[in-house]
Each structure stands twice: as C-alpha cells, then as structure tokens.
Amino acid sequence: MATDRLTRRDFVEAVGVTAGASTLLGAPGIALGGSANEKIRCLLIGAGSRGGQLLDSFLPQADVEVVAIADVDDSHAGKTADRVKKVKGNTPETARDYRGLLERKDVDAVLIATPDHWHALPAIHAVLAGKDVYVEKPVAHNVAEGQAMLRAARKTNKIMAVGTQQRSSSHFQKAVEIVRSGKLGKVFWVQTWNYENISPTGLGKYPDGEAPSYVDYDRWLGPAPLRPFNPNRFHLLFRWFFDYAGGMMSDWGVHLNDIVLWALNSKGPRSVYTSGGIFTSDDDRDTPDTMQVVYEFPECTLTYSMRKGNGLRLNGHDYGILFCGTDGSLILDRNGFEVIPDKVVLPYGIKLVHGDRPLRKIHLKPETVTKGNDGQAAHVRNFLDCVKSRAVPTADIAIAHRSTNTCHIGNISYKLGRSLEWDVDTETFKNDAEANALLKREPRKGYELPQV
Ligand SMILES: NC(=O)c1ccc[n+]([C@@H]2O[C@H](COP(=O)([O-])OP(=O)(O)OC[C@H]3O[C@@H](n4cnc5c(N)ncnc54)[C@H](O)[C@@H]3O)[C@@H](O)[C@H]2O)c1
C-alpha cells in the first residue's frame, strides 16, 4: 500500500485540480537538476524552539546548506547562525525581515517555523520568489490562509510540504494500513486525545511590559491585532491565544486528526460540535483548557478530547489515537501501537427472548509495535528528495490543509457554541454566515496576503 506517497491520480483527486492544472503539476523540476548529490540551500524563517528542532534533522543531511536565517528576535537568529557555523562551517546571513533574503538567487528551499499566524505570508512569498517550502503545522492561522497557501503552491508549481511528520513514520504507516485493510472490522468510532494536569496555575498571569530591544515586536505581531507586549503571548506561549494560533486543538489536535483522515481516507467530517471552556486554569490563556469535539463522518464518529485539569491516561497514554472496529481496536502514539482483538457477547436478555445462538468468532490477532518514532528524520528526507525529484511530498499542503481544517472548525464551533455543518468540497459551513465569517480574519494593515 502506498501509505507514504500519493499517486498522481490520488493527488489530483485529493486536490480537485483540473486537467490543465495537473499538466502543470507534471512540469519538470525547476530549482534543481535532480542530482542526488546536489546541495539544497535553505533559508530558515523562525529560529525558535521548533526551528532548532528542524535543524536537528536538516543539518545532518550532507546535501543541505543553511545559507540564511530570518528571525525577528536577533538573539534567536544569532545563536542559530553560530550553531550552523559550528556544524557546517559557513556563517549564514541573518535578518529580521525575511523578504530581503528571499531575493537571494542561491536559496532553493525555505523552512518556516514561525508561530501559526506567520505561516501563510512567508510560505506564499517564498513560492512566489521561486522557492520550495517546508512549513510547520498547523498549516495556518485560519482556513482562508491555508487555501491561499495551497493556491500559491499550485500556481507556482512549487513543493509545499508541511510538518505533520507522523505521516513519514513507519509504524504510523503500518497502523494506517491495518485500519484501511478492514482487519479491525467496521471502524465506527475514533477517539483522539490530549490529557494533562496543569491546573490551576498553567501559564500564570503576567502584566504587559516592554518588548526586548533585540526584538522587532511589531513585526512579530504581523497580521495579528496590535497590542502591548506580554511574555505570556510571545515565544512558545503564543499557541494558547486565538490571535496567533488555535490552542491545543490545532497545536496537537492537528497531528492526531491528520492520521484519522488518512486512515479513514476522508477529506473531512460533515459536521462538528464542540463543548468546552476554561474550567481549570487560572491564567492568561483565551483558548479552552477542556474540550470535546464531536465530528460526524458518513459512517464513523471522531471525538477529539482534551483536558488540562486532569491527567488520567486513556489506556496508559496521555495522548493518542484509538480506532474502534467491530473486530477490535488499534491504539496508536509516537512510541508504537497495539492491536487489541475484541470479543462478541450476547445482548442482555436475548437468550430468554429468542433462545441461545452461536457467537461470532473474531480472528484478529493481537499485535504490538514498540520503539516507534514521530517520523521527523524521514519526513525531512522526503521533503529534500521531493525538491530534487519534483514528486508530491508525503505531507503535501493539500493534505495538511484538510487536517488543519478539522482544528479550525472545531475551534469555530467552540466559539459559537453550536453544531455546524461542514462542506468539505467548498470548505464552507452550510447556511451559516456567522460561522463562515470566522474562516478568515482581517489582517493588520501592511500584512495582507498577496493575491494569488
Ligand atoms: N511539527 C511539530 O511537531 C512541531 C513541534 C513544535 C512546534 N511546531 C510548530 O512550529 C511553529 C513554531 O513554534 P515554536 O514552538 O518554535 O515557537 P517559538 O516561539 O519558540 O519560535 C518561533 C520563532 O519565530 C520567530 N518569528 C516570529 N515572527 C517572525 C517573523 N515574522 N519572521 C521571522 N521570525 C519570526 C520568533 O521570534 C521565534 O524565534 C508553530 O507553528 C508550532 O505549531 C511544530
């Protein structure tokens, strides 16, 4: 089963592009000649926590050079440039504003690890400048930004891969293969979850203050609304605020729901209902600390369950994906997976009403896979290989956009407090102007998306 690679036909179907556009997709490689030894020269935008983790995977690659680094925080850019110099020997050019660096002819690929509200602009600018892109998950701050990124990637025929790296992990691929094979019987319910107890202090509460002098704070805010600097809304912690991200739903939920869409071979749910709130944290966050998101698929229900006020694990896992089928279950996380056969019993009272009857036998065998991984190294290699071969990457923007949409619509239902009907083809809510208005936001002046 081609679990880690879409065929071109799958891809065209998934993206819904026309025959003309698919011809465009078949255009020969542009940036590089395709030689396995040829160097791929990278610009890293966003040299914070994740930017550093990405370099753990990119720097060891013999065919990778990091020639430039953009970060609005000079200290992050400087430290990361020192690291590149130590490992690779060259001193990358650094800048606060990535736009000048995109003009460099020697940049082939752009790696984007900025906060979520800063994914769409650099990704679109990069492909318009003729570069291939690896952009972190979740794809974007909102649905409209993700759509614009997809359009820009297709229009320019550039690679746009997304950091949903579990798709490149061999045990995730094997687990998806089992679900799709039908071995679990009819899969009718899937649960994804994140549980931990950080109550009640959580992030704590911090007063607004002055941004550090070595940071371009206005540019850090970018398209988000202007507001005073606060350390709780800045590096790393931005993810708990709707102005910049989508809370746990899109920070972690995207990794989990991504695997569900893959295993169900689905473009997305037809409806969503979220219940939740800030019940257990007494901190600055404005995203929920508790939520239950119920997604309806034609023949299956998916529940994303998240709590920050109680860490009781589900079957020993504080996060994961549970596929429930009529013959058994499969429970999956980054460490491995377990296949648990089920047992059929007689319904209560049936013997007395209808008499005894033989029980259906289940032939599913238990299976345990340990020593899994999150797929990061293979994911990075897949991106680099696609830059050379022009093949569609494992986590192509079209795929990750759909997975990210499950998070956006979960959050929109949370904000509105009602059930919403979702049309996966038009990526709009049915008969709900108020919900559709939340698929995008008005960016701050000067940070509008280019028209593509
Ligand atoms: N794939 C994964 O498993 C994974 C893991 C962690 C984080 N992430 C994603 O990576 C992204 C970054 O998260 P993080 O934890 O590294 O955050 P972070 O705050 O540690 O780092 C973000 C960096 O981007 C810089 N930045 C902000 N705006 C910028 C701009 N306009 N131009 C250049 N630099 C800018 C910041 O100064 C900071 O150095 C998020 O979208 C997050 O969801 C993915």
The ligand as a MOL file (V3000), in Angstrom:
LIG
                    3D

  0  0  0     0  0            999 V3000
M  V30 BEGIN CTAB
M  V30 COUNTS 44 48 0 0 0
M  V30 BEGIN ATOM
M  V30 1 N 5.8140 19.5380 13.8150 0
M  V30 2 C 5.9330 19.5610 15.1230 0
M  V30 3 O 5.9640 18.5360 15.7950 0
M  V30 4 C 6.0520 20.8980 15.8240 0
M  V30 5 C 6.5840 20.9530 17.1200 0
M  V30 6 C 6.6650 22.1970 17.7370 0
M  V30 7 C 6.2320 23.3280 17.0850 0
M  V30 8 N 5.7050 23.2340 15.8330 0 CHG=1
M  V30 9 C 5.2210 24.4540 15.1460 0
M  V30 10 O 6.3130 25.3160 14.8960 0
M  V30 11 C 5.8900 26.6820 14.9340 0
M  V30 12 C 6.8140 27.4860 15.8550 0
M  V30 13 O 6.6440 27.0270 17.1700 0
M  V30 14 P 7.7840 27.2050 18.2850 0
M  V30 15 O 7.3850 26.3840 19.4270 0
M  V30 16 O 9.1190 27.0050 17.6730 0 CHG=-1
M  V30 17 O 7.6390 28.7440 18.6520 0
M  V30 18 P 8.7880 29.7530 19.1500 0
M  V30 19 O 8.1140 30.9430 19.7080 0
M  V30 20 O 9.7700 29.0300 20.0260 0
M  V30 21 O 9.5660 30.1430 17.8330 0
M  V30 22 C 9.0290 30.9520 16.8170 0
M  V30 23 C 10.1620 31.7850 16.2540 0
M  V30 24 O 9.6700 32.5100 15.1450 0
M  V30 25 C 10.1740 33.8610 15.2420 0
M  V30 26 N 9.3110 34.7510 14.4720 0
M  V30 27 C 8.0770 35.2360 14.7760 0
M  V30 28 N 7.6180 36.0080 13.7820 0
M  V30 29 C 8.5840 36.0260 12.8270 0
M  V30 30 C 8.6960 36.6410 11.5490 0
M  V30 31 N 7.7240 37.4100 11.0440 0
M  V30 32 N 9.8200 36.4390 10.8370 0
M  V30 33 C 10.8330 35.6630 11.3260 0
M  V30 34 N 10.7960 35.0710 12.5380 0
M  V30 35 C 9.6640 35.2280 13.2610 0
M  V30 36 C 10.1740 34.1230 16.7310 0
M  V30 37 O 10.9690 35.2230 17.0660 0
M  V30 38 C 10.7100 32.8010 17.2600 0
M  V30 39 O 12.1110 32.7660 17.2620 0
M  V30 40 C 4.4300 26.6640 15.3940 0
M  V30 41 O 3.5750 26.8440 14.3030 0
M  V30 42 C 4.2630 25.2850 16.0030 0
M  V30 43 O 2.9470 24.7950 15.9090 0
M  V30 44 C 5.6400 22.0460 15.1890 0
M  V30 END ATOM
M  V30 BEGIN BOND
M  V30 1 1 1 2
M  V30 2 2 2 3
M  V30 3 1 2 4
M  V30 4 1 4 5
M  V30 5 2 4 44
M  V30 6 2 5 6
M  V30 7 1 6 7
M  V30 8 2 7 8
M  V30 9 1 8 9
M  V30 10 1 8 44
M  V30 11 1 9 10
M  V30 12 1 9 42
M  V30 13 1 10 11
M  V30 14 1 11 12
M  V30 15 1 11 40
M  V30 16 1 12 13
M  V30 17 1 13 14
M  V30 18 2 14 15
M  V30 19 1 14 16
M  V30 20 1 14 17
M  V30 21 1 17 18
M  V30 22 2 18 19
M  V30 23 1 18 20
M  V30 24 1 18 21
M  V30 25 1 21 22
M  V30 26 1 22 23
M  V30 27 1 23 24
M  V30 28 1 23 38
M  V30 29 1 24 25
M  V30 30 1 25 26
M  V30 31 1 25 36
M  V30 32 1 26 27
M  V30 33 1 26 35
M  V30 34 2 27 28
M  V30 35 1 28 29
M  V30 36 1 29 30
M  V30 37 2 29 35
M  V30 38 1 30 31
M  V30 39 2 30 32
M  V30 40 1 32 33
M  V30 41 2 33 34
M  V30 42 1 34 35
M  V30 43 1 36 37
M  V30 44 1 36 38
M  V30 45 1 38 39
M  V30 46 1 40 41
M  V30 47 1 40 42
M  V30 48 1 42 43
M  V30 END BOND
M  V30 END CTAB
M  END
